[in-house]
Amino acid sequence: MDPLLLVGIAAGAIAILLFTVIKLKWPAFVALLVVAVLTALAGGIPVQDVVPLMIEGMGGTLGSVALLVGLGAMLGGIIERTGGAEVIAHAAAEALGEKRLAQALLIASGLVAIPIFFDVAFIILVPIIFAFAKAAGHRGPVAIGMPVAVFMVFIHNTVPPHPGIVGSTTLLGEDLMGLVTLSGIVLAIPMCLLVHLVGKRVTSGVFALSPEIEEKYAGTGAAELGSAGHGRRAAVGGNDGAAVDGASGSSHVAAASSLALAPADARTGDDFTGGGSTAVSSADGELAGRRPSAGLVIALILLPILLIALGTVGGLLLTEGSTAAHVVSFLGAPAFALLVATLAAMYLLGMMHGWGRAQISEVMDGALGPAAIVILVTGAGGVFAKVLTETGVGNAVSGLLLDAGVPILLLAFLVALAFKVAQGSGTVATLSAAGIVQGTVMAGDYSSMQVVLIILAIGLGSVSLSHINDSGFWIATKFLGLSVADGLRTWTVLTSALGFTSMLLLSLVWMVV
C-alpha cells in the first residue's frame, strides 16, 4: 500500500482514538480495540484475519504484562496495608535529620513508588507530606508535596513493573526487561536531585490553597521523629476520607474524593488505577501498632531489583549457554524476582505482623482488582500496536519521519509526547508510540542498550508536559489544594523539566553506545 495512504490511515486512527477517549469519554480499553479494528480493515487486513490478529496482539502483550503488573500490584498492596510507606519516610527523616525533611521524603517516595502505583502511593504519603511540611515550617504542603508527586509519577512511567513501561518493553524487547528496570532506576537518581532543586524554585512562592486543604493543613500536627513519632501515621486533620488512615484502609475513599473534585472532562486518563488493595475490614483491628521495620520494607523492595541485577550482570559475565548462565538468568527474570519478593512480603509483612492466612489472601486478591483494569488496557494497546505493525502503518509513519531527519530516539520521544499531550493517559501514549516505532526498531540494527534507550525515551515522552487531561495532575493538585493555574505552574513545569532533561541525558548516552 502507498506509504502516504498508510500515513493518512495513521492520522485517521489517531484522530478517532482521541475523539472517542476525550469527547465521547469511552474507556481506553474499548477505544483502543475499536480503533484497532478500523485500522486493520483500512490497512488491508482481510476481514477473516482481523479478530485472530487482535487475539495475537492481546496475547503477545499480556504474557509479560499480566505477570509483572499483577505481582507488582500484590507486592505494593501488602506494603501499603502494613504501613511500609510511613516507616520508610520516618526512617529517612531520622537518618537525614529534621533540617532535611524534604530530601528525606523525596528519597523515601522514590522507594515507595517502585512497587506501588502512583495514585495510591501518593495518597498514602499525603498525611506524611502535611506533617513534614508543618515540621519544616512551610506555609502549605506544596513545597514538599509537589516534588514528591512528580518524582513518583516519573518512576511510574520509567521503571517496571508499572504498566506503560512494561508494555512498551514487551513490544520492543521483552528480554530487555531487566536492563530497562536497572536503567530506569539509574536515571531516577539524578532526576531526584533535579526535581528537588527545580522544585524549590518552582514552589518558592505563596500559593492560595483551597479552603478544605487550608483547614486540614492548619489542623495538622508537625511530624515527630524518634520514638515519639514512630509506628503511627501523622494525621491531616478531619475524618472525611481525604487523609489516609493506615488502620482503616481509607486510601480508596481518598481516591474517590479526588475524582469527585476533578472536572468530568479531566478524567480521561486510564492511569488512575487505584493500584493498592481494597479495604479489608477483618484486618483493620490487627494493623494498629503493628508496623514493620524500615529495613525490612526496604529489603523487600530491593530484593527483586537485586535479583534482576544478578541476572542482567550475570548474563554479561558468564558463558552463554552454560548451566551457571541459565541458573542466573532464571533467578534474575523479572517475573521470578517479583514472585520471590511477593512471597517474602506475604510472610514477613503479613504473618509475622499478626495477619491470618485469610486476611493475607484478602489483601493480595484485593490488589489484583484495580490492576486488572491496567492489564486489560495495556493488552488493548498491544492489539493496536500489533495492527500498526502488521498493516505497515507504523513503518510508514516512522519511515516518513526518519527520512525527514528525525533520529529514532527523538522520534520515539516525540510520538509518545504527542499522544500524552493530546489524551492524557501515559499507558495509551507509551503503547501507541511503541506500536508506531516497533517495526523500525525490530528491523534496525540496534544494540540492546540502544533499544533500552528508545524504550526509556517513550516513557519520558509519556511523562512530559502533563496537564489537565492527566488524572495524575488532578490527584496532585487536589490533594495539595492547588488551583488549575498553580497546578500548571508546578506539576506541568516539573514533569516537563524531568522529561526533557532526562531525554537530553539519553541522547548523550546514545552517542557513546
ROMAR-645080 format. One line per field, with one value per residue (C-alpha): chain; x, y negated, z negated; residue number from 1. Coordinates in steps of 0.001 Angstrom, whole numbers, padded with zeros to 6 digits. Example, Ala and Ser with C-alpha at 12.3 -4.5 7.8 and 13.67 -1.06 7.14 Angstrom:
2
ch c(A A);
c1 c(012300 013670);
c2 c(004500 001060);
c3 c(-007800 -007140);
i c(1 2);
//
This chain:
513
ch c(A A A A A A A A A A A A A A A A A A A A A A A A A A A A A A A A A A A A A A A A A A A A A A A A A A A A A A A A A A A A A A A A A A A A A A A A A A A A A A A A A A A A A A A A A A A A A A A A A A A A A A A A A A A A A A A A A A A A A A A A A A A A A A A A A A A A A A A A A A A A A A A A A A A A A A A A A A A A A A A A A A A A A A A A A A A A A A A A A A A A A A A A A A A A A A A A A A A A A A A A A A A A A A A A A A A A A A A A A A A A A A A A A A A A A A A A A A A A A A A A A A A A A A A A A A A A A A A A A A A A A A A A A A A A A A A A A A A A A A A A A A A A A A A A A A A A A A A A A A A A A A A A A A A A A A A A A A A A A A A A A A A A A A A A A A A A A A A A A A A A A A A A A A A A A A A A A A A A A A A A A A A A A A A A A A A A A A A A A A A A A A A A A A A A A A A A A A A A A A A A A A A A A A A A A A A A A A A A A A A A A A A A A A A A A A A A A A A A A A A A A A A A A A A A A A A A A A A A A A A A A A A A A A A A A A A A A A A A A A A A A A A A A A A A A A A A A A A A A A A A A A A A A A A A A A A A A);
c1 c(000000 001210 003162 001269 -002020 -000744 000246 -003267 -004698 -002457 -003688 -007293 -006727 -005156 -007969 -010628 -008758 -008558 -012199 -013523 -011407 -011646 -015038 -017111 -015497 -015136 -012988 -009482 -009848 -012866 -011483 -008199 -009957 -012368 -009579 -007512 -010364 -010894 -007174 -006834 -009689 -008440 -004913 -005955 -006124 -008674 -011838 -011435 -007968 -008882 -010062 -007216 -004786 -006401 -006119 -002486 -001747 -003555 -001883 001581 001380 -000295 002277 004707 002322 -000085 002755 004699 001844 -000131 002769 003873 000363 000253 003663 002678 -000672 000776 003452 000707 -001573 001170 002283 005558 005486 005260 008095 010392 009570 010219 013416 014721 013816 015588 018652 018910 017702 014923 016556 016318 012747 012014 015015 014187 010611 011719 014114 011511 008874 011204 011449 007708 006931 008772 006236 003109 001099 001426 -002101 -002223 001423 000938 -002331 -000660 002027 -000330 -000597 003189 003674 001431 003173 006675 005766 004419 007576 009724 007824 006221 003018 001473 002190 003130 006857 007342 004358 004697 008308 007331 004315 006286 009176 006777 004972 008363 009231 005750 006467 010074 010563 008908 006699 004486 002194 003258 006977 006298 004011 006432 009318 007240 006655 010209 012414 010829 014171 015435 013028 015803 018093 015222 014476 018057 018491 015267 016406 019818 018107 015864 018852 019903 016227 015678 018282 016870 013269 014457 016456 013926 011059 012487 012385 009010 007281 009004 006007 002908 000033 -003618 -004834 -008394 -010367 -010650 -006908 -006049 -008213 -006676 -003155 -003908 -005018 -002050 000491 004171 005915 007596 010791 012281 010323 007556 006585 007431 004782 001849 000563 000592 -002964 -004008 -006970 -010589 -012104 -013763 -011516 -009042 -006482 -005141 -005668 -003394 -005665 -008816 -007572 -009220 -006830 -009535 -012032 -009454 -009025 -012745 -012743 -010043 -012074 -015112 -013158 -011904 -013980 -015585 -013626 -010355 -010968 -009895 -006656 -006596 -003668 -005917 -005939 -006185 -003378 -003403 -005507 -009122 -010031 -010071 -012206 -011213 -007621 -008312 -008000 -004900 -002954 -002874 000534 001992 004345 007264 010788 012038 014952 012608 010394 013398 014888 011664 011589 015255 015050 013593 015881 018945 017780 017200 020657 022132 020514 021480 025097 025492 024272 027046 029825 029004 029490 026361 024568 026357 024469 025503 024203 020857 020506 021403 019022 016229 016882 017086 013948 011735 008652 010513 012153 008775 007271 010011 009537 005760 006025 008543 006228 003288 005158 007384 004874 001705 002036 004862 002735 -000353 -002409 -004103 -003928 -007400 -006509 -003321 -005207 -007894 -005327 -003414 -006553 -007854 -004753 -005479 -008878 -007649 -004566 -006819 -008037 -004474 -003623 -006600 -005882 -002264 -003418 -005687 -002734 -000843 -003652 -003425 000362 000111 -002280 000004 002879 001027 -000603 002666 001141 003781 006613 005151 004871 008267 009880 008468 009818 013183 013503 012834 015911 014304 016559 014849 015443 013852 011096 010105 010044 008048 005404 004785 004765 002168 -000131 000376 -000422 -003454 -005246 -003554 -003060 000561 -000284 -002027 000808 003565 001842 000758 004268 005800 003454 004458 008217 008102 008666 011548 013217 012843 014178 017022 020479 020231 022178 020390 021352 020070 016695 016608 017203 014376 012033 013006 012558 008966 008462 009877 007547 004618 005549 006455 004045 001441 -001561 -005289 -006242 -003934 -005502 -002183 -002485 -005767 -004554 -001558 -003310 -006482 -004726 -002319 -005086 -003887 -005856 -005571 -003273 -000969 -001012 000227 002933 004162 003151 003403 006675 008301 007152 008465 011768 012337 011179 013190 016319 016238 015828 018960 020836 019616 020808 024280 024376 023145 026219 028550 026634);
c2 c(000000 -003523 -004970 -008276 -006392 -004481 -007766 -009021 -005893 -006546 -010119 -008946 -006257 -008747 -011230 -008596 -007414 -010945 -011667 -008543 -008976 -012746 -013706 -010533 -009530 -005916 -003668 -003436 000354 000110 -002840 -001066 002095 000215 -001844 001324 002960 -000105 -000460 003208 003015 -000257 001136 004065 006880 009457 009374 013016 012253 009215 010999 013579 010657 008943 012108 012471 008884 009217 012497 011389 008321 009838 012590 010282 007525 009715 011367 008221 005809 008396 009397 005790 004774 007535 006611 002957 003761 005563 002886 000272 002022 002751 -000890 -000327 -003751 -005529 -003680 -004312 -008024 -008315 -006277 -008534 -011631 -010309 -009435 -012841 -014979 -017488 -020070 -017749 -016532 -017378 -015418 -012505 -012233 -012555 -009618 -007595 -008321 -007032 -003680 -003538 -004368 -001334 001321 -000833 -002567 -006359 -007264 -005024 -005659 -009422 -009276 -007102 -009761 -012757 -012739 -012427 -015263 -017508 -016605 -017017 -020340 -021590 -020457 -022204 -025453 -025714 -027718 -024821 -021269 -022250 -022799 -019195 -017528 -018613 -017428 -014132 -013720 -014494 -012215 -009359 -009762 -009873 -006482 -005206 -005958 -004742 -001783 001667 003249 000278 000929 -001566 -000819 002923 002801 000869 003117 006182 004773 003627 006058 008406 009938 006485 006032 006402 003932 001453 001765 001093 -001721 -003370 -003294 -004720 -007512 -008274 -009081 -012358 -013198 -013011 -015738 -017759 -017692 -018803 -021741 -022860 -022146 -024545 -027351 -026427 -026121 -029086 -031394 -031661 -029520 -030108 -026755 -025528 -026201 -022474 -021811 -025049 -023959 -020496 -021873 -024282 -021328 -019143 -018381 -018609 -015295 -013824 -011939 -009311 -007080 -009643 -009586 -006019 -003481 -005768 -007836 -011625 -012906 -015512 -016574 -015777 -012377 -012842 -010489 -012959 -011820 -008313 -006272 -003298 -001349 -001789 -001381 -004661 -005498 -004444 -006778 -009497 -008458 -008675 -012109 -013216 -012170 -013906 -017147 -016879 -018086 -015323 -016220 -015699 -012038 -010721 -009001 -005339 -005793 -006384 -002753 -002526 -000031 000759 003219 002724 002133 005311 004777 008039 006870 003337 004012 006101 003317 000717 000511 003282 001611 003425 002111 -000244 002063 004964 002953 001539 005017 006353 003517 004017 007831 008094 005296 007143 010424 008642 007062 010508 011904 008933 008710 012492 012810 010480 012181 015893 018103 018131 021473 022661 024088 021147 018705 020500 020503 016819 015972 017830 016097 012692 012977 010033 012237 014697 011865 010271 013642 014210 010711 011154 014479 012960 009998 012321 013977 011212 008354 010369 013415 012016 008969 010800 011375 014702 016584 015413 011779 012012 013621 010928 008126 009750 010550 007045 005606 007508 005934 002438 003910 005893 002635 001608 005035 005034 001509 002484 005566 003437 001180 004269 005070 001585 001864 005252 003834 000857 003252 005787 003166 001288 -001893 -002146 -001653 -004278 -006906 -006242 -005930 -009272 -010991 -009237 -010299 -013848 -013585 -012845 -010403 -007263 -008188 -011610 -010099 -007697 -010555 -012940 -010396 -009459 -013142 -013930 -011157 -012210 -015884 -015021 -012489 -012368 -008659 -007631 -003980 -004774 -007132 -004585 -001692 -003775 -005164 -001700 -000382 -003128 -002573 001202 002217 -000222 000894 004590 004133 001853 002909 001534 002814 003933 000725 -001394 000376 -000237 -003944 -004002 -002362 -004883 -007747 -006601 -006605 -010124 -011337 -009976 -011987 -015345 -018284 -016599 -018863 -018932 -015843 -013667 -012104 -012493 -016273 -016223 -013833 -016045 -019420 -018491 -016732 -019666 -022261 -023973 -025740 -024690 -027633 -026789 -023141 -024147 -026315 -023442 -019972 -020684 -022603 -019901 -016945 -018733 -019577 -015941 -014586 -016902 -016819 -013024 -012971 -015093 -012614 -009696 -011498 -011869 -008181 -007261 -008963 -006574 -003293);
c3 c(000000 000760 -002222 -002076 -002263 -005293 -006922 -006248 -007899 -010894 -011147 -010951 -013584 -015972 -015407 -016118 -019220 -020588 -019736 -021429 -024567 -025022 -023575 -023859 -027188 -026071 -028273 -026844 -026585 -024279 -022299 -021552 -020393 -018113 -016578 -016099 -014159 -011951 -011310 -010396 -007879 -006410 -006193 -004015 -006575 -005323 -007399 -008442 -009856 -011945 -015099 -015071 -014727 -017713 -019785 -018801 -019776 -023096 -023995 -022979 -025166 -028203 -028648 -030438 -031446 -033435 -035347 -036194 -036812 -038795 -041032 -041387 -042462 -045082 -046477 -046547 -048113 -051111 -051619 -051514 -054015 -056559 -056696 -054865 -053195 -056528 -058196 -055230 -055317 -059055 -058814 -056033 -058063 -061141 -059075 -057374 -060264 -060819 -058535 -055524 -055752 -052103 -050863 -053166 -051936 -048316 -048692 -050569 -047921 -045230 -047001 -047651 -044004 -042648 -043735 -044297 -041561 -041585 -042628 -045689 -046621 -046631 -048551 -051188 -051637 -051825 -055656 -055929 -053417 -055525 -058785 -057337 -055713 -059062 -060855 -058239 -058764 -055327 -054837 -052974 -051785 -048216 -048751 -049859 -048208 -044594 -044041 -045686 -043398 -040238 -041171 -041873 -038558 -036814 -038304 -037416 -033754 -033540 -035908 -035683 -036974 -036093 -033119 -030451 -030563 -030860 -027819 -025622 -026690 -025806 -022322 -021619 -023541 -026058 -027005 -027988 -030920 -033497 -031759 -031381 -035111 -036152 -033624 -034764 -038386 -037463 -035522 -038512 -040757 -039068 -038493 -042258 -042686 -039789 -040995 -044437 -043092 -040490 -042866 -045452 -042891 -041376 -044768 -046430 -046009 -048156 -046902 -047697 -048986 -048686 -051899 -052645 -052367 -054183 -057091 -057138 -056999 -059848 -061965 -061085 -063778 -062959 -062367 -065413 -064756 -067004 -069326 -069816 -066199 -065352 -064452 -063760 -060892 -061075 -060890 -058380 -060426 -059805 -059146 -055789 -053911 -052454 -054963 -054689 -057790 -057772 -060074 -058065 -054531 -053544 -050739 -048333 -049969 -049429 -045836 -045284 -046880 -044461 -041463 -042823 -042964 -039397 -036457 -034445 -031351 -033212 -033975 -030609 -031550 -032485 -034853 -037849 -038749 -042477 -042393 -046066 -047934 -048824 -052421 -054470 -057498 -059122 -059257 -060450 -064130 -063623 -061855 -064608 -066257 -064121 -061708 -060067 -060404 -057709 -056979 -056270 -053910 -052058 -051780 -050252 -047705 -046835 -046710 -043178 -041973 -043254 -041683 -038364 -038622 -039303 -036177 -033989 -035113 -035283 -031714 -030594 -032556 -032291 -029280 -027151 -027296 -030440 -033430 -035588 -032968 -032828 -036630 -036915 -034094 -035889 -039204 -037529 -035416 -036499 -036910 -039159 -041120 -041820 -042745 -045330 -046766 -046908 -048740 -051163 -051798 -052443 -055289 -056635 -056437 -056833 -059026 -061165 -061966 -063069 -059942 -059402 -056108 -055115 -055773 -053723 -050867 -051026 -050834 -047978 -045988 -046583 -044953 -041741 -041096 -040187 -038492 -036149 -034594 -033809 -032438 -030074 -028825 -028238 -026350 -024171 -023493 -022403 -019968 -018455 -018242 -016517 -013938 -013304 -012671 -010501 -008274 -007780 -009214 -011938 -009463 -007151 -009873 -011438 -007994 -006904 -009996 -009787 -006145 -007318 -009518 -012882 -014834 -016106 -019763 -019328 -017200 -019977 -022491 -020292 -019301 -022948 -023882 -021217 -022462 -026071 -025474 -023352 -025538 -028944 -029558 -029918 -029241 -025951 -024992 -025580 -023843 -020844 -020420 -020786 -018109 -015671 -016074 -016624 -013016 -012597 -015830 -015022 -011506 -012554 -013637 -017151 -020121 -023284 -025063 -022202 -022334 -026093 -025466 -022915 -025442 -028104 -025620 -025104 -028872 -029112 -026390 -028373 -031482 -029887 -029521 -031721 -032171 -032909 -030895 -033026 -036110 -037932 -037566 -039473 -042155 -042964 -042738 -044623 -047487 -047814 -047487 -044303 -041598 -037965 -037210 -040118 -039056 -035612 -037212 -039376 -038192 -034461 -034782 -036914 -034800 -031714 -033395 -034317 -030958 -028744 -030915 -031020 -027257 -026936 -029128 -026998 -023869 -025364 -026276 -022777 -021314 -023120 -022878);
i c(1 2 3 4 5 6 7 8 9 10 11 12 13 14 15 16 17 18 19 20 21 22 23 24 25 26 27 28 29 30 31 32 33 34 35 36 37 38 39 40 41 42 43 44 45 46 47 48 49 50 51 52 53 54 55 56 57 58 59 60 61 62 63 64 65 66 67 68 69 70 71 72 73 74 75 76 77 78 79 80 81 82 83 84 85 86 87 88 89 90 91 92 93 94 95 96 97 98 99 100 101 102 103 104 105 106 107 108 109 110 111 112 113 114 115 116 117 118 119 120 121 122 123 124 125 126 127 128 129 130 131 132 133 134 135 136 137 138 139 140 141 142 143 144 145 146 147 148 149 150 151 152 153 154 155 156 157 158 159 160 161 162 163 164 165 166 167 168 169 170 171 172 173 174 175 176 177 178 179 180 181 182 183 184 185 186 187 188 189 190 191 192 193 194 195 196 197 198 199 200 201 202 203 204 205 206 207 208 209 210 211 212 213 214 215 216 217 218 219 220 221 222 223 224 225 226 227 228 229 230 231 232 233 234 235 236 237 238 239 240 241 242 243 244 245 246 247 248 249 250 251 252 253 254 255 256 257 258 259 260 261 262 263 264 265 266 267 268 269 270 271 272 273 274 275 276 277 278 279 280 281 282 283 284 285 286 287 288 289 290 291 292 293 294 295 296 297 298 299 300 301 302 303 304 305 306 307 308 309 310 311 312 313 314 315 316 317 318 319 320 321 322 323 324 325 326 327 328 329 330 331 332 333 334 335 336 337 338 339 340 341 342 343 344 345 346 347 348 349 350 351 352 353 354 355 356 357 358 359 360 361 362 363 364 365 366 367 368 369 370 371 372 373 374 375 376 377 378 379 380 381 382 383 384 385 386 387 388 389 390 391 392 393 394 395 396 397 398 399 400 401 402 403 404 405 406 407 408 409 410 411 412 413 414 415 416 417 418 419 420 421 422 423 424 425 426 427 428 429 430 431 432 433 434 435 436 437 438 439 440 441 442 443 444 445 446 447 448 449 450 451 452 453 454 455 456 457 458 459 460 461 462 463 464 465 466 467 468 469 470 471 472 473 474 475 476 477 478 479 480 481 482 483 484 485 486 487 488 489 490 491 492 493 494 495 496 497 498 499 500 501 502 503 504 505 506 507 508 509 510 511 512 513);
//
